[in-house]
Amino acid sequence: MFTGIVEDTATLVRHETEGTNIHYTFQHPMAQELYVDQSLAHDGICLTIVAVDKSNNEYRVTAIKETLERTHIWTWDKGYKVNLERCMPANGRFDGHIVQGHVDAVGNVDEIHDLDGSHMLFISYPTGSGITVPKGSITINGVSLTVVDSFPDAFSVAIIPHTWNKTNLGKLKQGSKVNLEFDILGKYVQRMQQMPPTPL
């Protein structure tokens, strides 16, 4: 489990296709502390570390067909900066919100506004893939953010300078694709609304 508080960004140094899978190798000093079978969130995608090369500060993860189809990971190329977050320790604090690392949809950045001190993003997503509410939580590329405006298939978020500069959100442009994970509580509510009434 994660909280959506990004620790840093890692650089993609290479990727290799094997069957329907793609192996991604990243470089970051955090590799010195990583181990095989550990879960690590990459732009909000929970991926398992399959190899670590501490001599080069590198580690490798594998994206399977299901992950490639549900996220924008297939667009990543050499040099891409990915948001990193390790799993929350049992004695840690929820500085963000409950994040599972299971991407629900790929969103599209429709508008970016520079507010001279912060940035406002308007993001659309496929109808029916999730639900947002004003002041509720949303995860964008693994970053826990608060919804400002909510629409049936879109929402807006305001981003402070620290988050804009520390994560890869500051590199987004109009038309960019982002990984979205909707709030788990909202997903349960949405699911219950879709279920037929239980007979008494």
Secondary structure as GFF3:
##gff-version 3
##sequence-region A 1 200
A	DSSP	beta_strand	8	18	.	.	.	ID=ss1
A	DSSP	beta_strand	21	27	.	.	.	ID=ss2
A	DSSP	three_ten_helix	29	33	.	.	.	ID=ss3
A	DSSP	beta_strand	39	42	.	.	.	ID=ss4
A	DSSP	beta_strand	45	53	.	.	.	ID=ss5
A	DSSP	three_ten_helix	54	56	.	.	.	ID=ss6
A	DSSP	beta_strand	58	63	.	.	.	ID=ss7
A	DSSP	alpha_helix	65	70	.	.	.	ID=ss8
A	DSSP	three_ten_helix	73	75	.	.	.	ID=ss9
A	DSSP	beta_strand	81	86	.	.	.	ID=ss10
A	DSSP	beta_strand	105	114	.	.	.	ID=ss11
A	DSSP	beta_strand	119	124	.	.	.	ID=ss12
A	DSSP	beta_strand	137	140	.	.	.	ID=ss13
A	DSSP	beta_strand	143	151	.	.	.	ID=ss14
A	DSSP	beta_strand	154	159	.	.	.	ID=ss15
A	DSSP	alpha_helix	161	166	.	.	.	ID=ss16
A	DSSP	three_ten_helix	168	171	.	.	.	ID=ss17
A	DSSP	beta_strand	177	182	.	.	.	ID=ss18
A	DSSP	alpha_helix	184	194	.	.	.	ID=ss19
###
